[in-house]
Amino acid sequence: MPIIFKTTSCKIEKSKDNYKFIYEDGEKYTHFFDKIKKNISNDIVSQKKDESFTVKASKVESLKELLKRKKTLSYRHLKQLFTQVNKQLQSLEEDGYCNLFLDINDIVRIETFDETQKGGTGGDIYFLYLNTHNFLPITDTFTTKILKPFNKNNMFLSIELKKLNTFPKDIHINSQYYSLALLTIYCCKLSKKYDNIKFKKLDLQYDKFSDYLSNIENTKLYFALLRCLVDNPKDRVALYI
């Protein structure tokens, strides 16, 4: 079967309308993968414990490929991206790990079938994070230890990681919520003032985020993103209400 998606620890094989997700470390990250499978349980046609599951879907593609086609996501899909990946991060914390290095290359979008619609398309949408390579253990003080230099070209690093130059260093796990917010903003249509500026060149200071996000101003997602972007990591919370 052809491989349509691959990361360091996961790959997806396609056969007609069936997509087989094959992953590593299932026994290590049980809550993480169990949460993923629970969310899409209605569309799973088969599975092998801690190794793989197969989903029947109308389409599966990487977030990177999706953005090449659409440039930005609708508000509905932005909300789904934020809330679904956030739930995966929370389940990862139950395993005792965090992920400070979110990346669009590691996320896929699943569109399931809707049998009530002509052609069966237009079903539920799921965003899944599918790379365990950068998962880090959480300490008793809700931090994780960064032992060595890392690639700072990742556009979705928190401000504390961007400034980090000495190792080893303890970083609060809420750094991952800053990363999630940046990733979501990257998929959002920015206000006209910033529309033609490359994302990585934006001056991402807290007091400017409201200016970037005028297109979704005063929505639930807008406030959820701002909660993730405060300067003090201890004060961040990924809460959509």
C-alpha positions as CSV (number, residue, x, y, z in Angstrom):
1,M,0.0,0.0,0.0
2,P,1.3,3.5,-0.8
3,I,2.5,5.6,2.1
4,I,0.8,9.0,2.0
5,F,2.2,10.5,5.3
6,K,5.3,9.8,7.4
7,T,7.0,11.2,10.4
8,T,9.8,9.8,12.6
9,S,7.5,7.6,14.5
10,C,4.3,7.2,12.4
11,K,3.2,6.5,8.9
12,I,-0.1,6.3,7.0
13,E,-0.8,3.7,4.3
14,K,-3.8,4.1,1.9
15,S,-5.9,1.4,0.3
16,K,-9.0,2.8,-1.4
17,D,-11.0,4.4,1.3
18,N,-9.1,2.8,4.2
19,Y,-6.1,4.6,5.8
20,K,-3.9,2.5,8.1
21,F,-2.1,4.5,10.8
22,I,1.0,2.6,12.0
23,Y,2.8,4.1,15.0
24,E,5.7,3.4,17.4
25,D,5.8,3.7,21.2
26,G,2.1,2.8,21.7
27,E,2.8,1.1,25.0
28,K,4.8,4.1,26.3
29,Y,2.1,6.7,25.3
30,T,-1.1,4.7,26.0
31,H,-3.3,7.7,27.1
32,F,-2.2,9.7,24.1
33,F,-3.0,7.1,21.5
34,D,-6.1,5.8,23.3
35,K,-7.5,9.4,23.3
36,I,-6.9,9.6,19.5
37,K,-8.6,6.3,18.9
38,K,-11.5,7.1,21.2
39,N,-12.2,10.4,19.3
40,I,-12.4,8.7,16.0
41,S,-13.8,5.3,17.2
42,N,-16.9,5.5,15.0
43,D,-14.7,5.5,11.9
44,I,-12.1,2.8,12.9
45,V,-12.6,-0.4,11.0
46,S,-9.8,-2.4,12.6
47,Q,-6.9,-2.0,15.0
48,K,-4.0,-3.7,16.6
49,K,-3.3,-2.8,20.2
50,D,-0.4,-0.3,20.6
51,E,0.6,-0.7,16.9
52,S,-1.9,0.5,14.4
53,F,-5.5,1.3,13.6
54,T,-7.4,1.7,10.2
55,V,-9.9,4.4,9.5
56,K,-12.4,4.6,6.7
57,A,-12.4,8.2,5.5
58,S,-13.1,10.3,2.4
59,K,-9.7,12.1,2.7
60,V,-6.6,12.2,4.9
61,E,-3.9,14.7,4.3
62,S,-1.2,16.6,6.2
63,L,-1.9,20.0,7.6
64,K,1.0,21.3,5.5
65,E,-0.6,20.0,2.3
66,L,-4.0,21.4,3.3
67,L,-2.5,24.9,3.8
68,K,-0.8,24.7,0.4
69,R,-4.3,24.3,-1.1
70,K,-6.3,26.6,1.1
71,K,-3.7,29.1,2.5
72,T,-5.8,29.5,5.7
73,L,-8.4,27.5,7.7
74,S,-12.0,28.5,8.4
75,Y,-12.9,29.5,11.9
76,R,-14.6,26.1,12.4
77,H,-11.5,24.2,11.4
78,L,-9.2,26.6,13.5
79,K,-11.4,25.8,16.5
80,Q,-11.1,22.0,15.8
81,L,-7.4,22.2,15.3
82,F,-6.9,24.1,18.6
83,T,-9.2,22.0,20.7
84,Q,-8.4,18.6,19.3
85,V,-4.6,19.0,19.5
86,N,-5.0,20.5,23.0
87,K,-6.9,17.4,24.1
88,Q,-4.1,15.3,22.8
89,L,-1.5,17.3,24.7
90,Q,-3.6,16.8,27.9
91,S,-3.8,13.1,27.4
92,L,0.0,13.1,26.8
93,E,0.4,14.7,30.2
94,E,-1.4,11.8,31.7
95,D,1.4,9.6,30.3
96,G,3.9,11.9,32.0
97,Y,5.1,13.7,28.9
98,C,4.8,17.0,27.1
99,N,5.5,18.3,23.6
100,L,7.2,21.7,23.3
101,F,8.0,21.4,19.6
102,L,4.7,21.3,17.7
103,D,5.0,21.5,13.9
104,I,2.5,21.5,11.0
105,N,4.6,18.7,9.4
106,D,3.4,16.3,12.1
107,I,-0.3,16.9,11.9
108,V,-2.9,15.3,9.7
109,R,-6.5,16.2,8.9
110,I,-9.1,13.4,8.6
111,E,-12.4,14.0,6.8
112,T,-14.8,11.1,7.3
113,F,-17.8,10.0,5.2
114,D,-21.2,11.5,5.8
115,E,-23.6,8.8,4.4
116,T,-26.5,11.3,4.5
117,Q,-24.8,13.5,1.9
118,K,-24.5,12.9,-1.8
119,G,-21.2,11.3,-2.5
120,G,-20.6,10.6,1.2
121,T,-18.2,13.5,1.7
122,G,-18.5,16.4,4.2
123,G,-18.3,14.2,7.4
124,D,-16.5,14.9,10.7
125,I,-13.1,16.5,10.8
126,Y,-10.3,15.4,13.0
127,F,-6.8,16.9,13.4
128,L,-4.2,14.4,14.8
129,Y,-0.7,15.0,16.0
130,L,1.4,12.0,14.9
131,N,5.0,12.3,15.9
132,T,6.3,11.1,19.3
133,H,9.9,11.9,18.5
134,N,10.1,15.2,20.5
135,F,8.0,14.1,23.5
136,L,9.8,15.0,26.8
137,P,9.2,13.6,30.4
138,I,7.5,15.9,32.9
139,T,9.1,16.5,36.3
140,D,7.3,16.9,39.7
141,T,7.5,20.7,39.2
142,F,5.7,20.7,35.9
143,T,8.8,21.3,33.9
144,T,10.8,19.4,31.4
145,K,14.6,19.5,31.0
146,I,16.1,20.7,27.7
147,L,19.5,19.0,27.6
148,K,21.0,20.2,24.4
149,P,20.6,22.8,21.6
150,F,17.7,22.3,19.2
151,N,16.6,23.6,15.8
152,K,15.4,27.2,16.3
153,N,14.0,27.5,12.8
154,N,10.7,26.0,14.1
155,M,8.3,28.9,13.8
156,F,6.1,27.7,16.6
157,L,8.6,27.8,19.5
158,S,7.6,29.6,22.7
159,I,9.4,32.8,23.6
160,E,11.3,31.1,26.4
161,L,12.6,28.5,24.0
162,K,13.6,31.1,21.4
163,K,15.7,32.9,24.1
164,L,17.3,29.7,25.5
165,N,21.0,29.6,25.0
166,T,22.3,27.7,28.1
167,F,21.9,23.9,28.7
168,P,20.6,22.0,30.5
169,K,17.6,24.1,31.4
170,D,14.2,23.4,33.0
171,I,11.3,24.7,30.9
172,H,7.7,24.9,32.1
173,I,5.4,22.5,30.3
174,N,3.0,25.3,29.5
175,S,5.5,26.2,26.8
176,Q,3.6,23.7,24.7
177,Y,0.4,25.9,24.9
178,Y,2.3,28.9,23.5
179,S,3.4,26.6,20.6
180,L,-0.2,25.4,20.0
181,A,-1.4,29.0,19.9
182,L,1.3,30.1,17.4
183,L,0.5,27.1,15.2
184,T,-3.2,28.0,15.2
185,I,-2.5,31.6,14.4
186,Y,-0.3,30.4,11.5
187,C,-3.4,28.8,10.0
188,C,-5.5,31.9,10.5
189,K,-6.1,34.7,8.1
190,L,-4.3,37.6,9.7
191,S,-5.6,41.2,9.7
192,K,-5.0,43.1,6.5
193,K,-2.2,45.1,8.1
194,Y,-0.1,41.8,8.4
195,D,-1.5,39.8,5.5
196,N,1.5,40.1,3.3
197,I,4.1,39.7,6.0
198,K,5.7,36.3,6.4
199,F,4.7,34.7,9.7
200,K,8.2,34.1,10.9
201,K,9.0,37.8,10.5
202,L,6.1,39.0,12.7
203,D,7.1,40.6,15.9
204,L,5.3,38.2,18.2
205,Q,4.9,40.2,21.3
206,Y,1.9,39.6,23.6
207,D,0.5,43.2,23.3
208,K,0.4,42.8,19.5
209,F,-1.5,39.5,19.2
210,S,-4.9,41.2,19.4
211,D,-3.8,43.4,16.4
212,Y,-2.8,40.3,14.3
213,L,-6.1,38.5,15.1
214,S,-8.6,41.2,14.4
215,N,-10.4,38.8,11.9
216,I,-11.5,36.6,14.9
217,E,-11.6,39.4,17.5
218,N,-13.8,38.7,20.6
219,T,-14.6,35.1,19.6
220,K,-14.0,32.2,22.0
221,L,-11.0,31.1,20.0
222,Y,-9.5,34.6,20.1
223,F,-9.6,34.6,23.9
224,A,-8.4,31.0,24.1
225,L,-5.3,31.9,22.1
226,L,-4.6,34.9,24.2
227,R,-4.7,32.7,27.4
228,C,-1.9,30.6,25.8
229,L,0.3,33.5,24.9
230,V,0.9,35.4,28.2
231,D,4.5,35.9,29.0
232,N,4.7,33.9,32.2
233,P,4.4,30.2,31.4
234,K,2.8,29.4,34.7
235,D,-0.1,31.7,33.9
236,R,-0.9,30.1,30.5
237,V,-3.9,27.9,30.1
238,A,-5.3,26.3,26.9
239,L,-9.0,26.8,27.7
240,Y,-11.7,27.2,25.1
241,I,-15.0,28.4,26.7
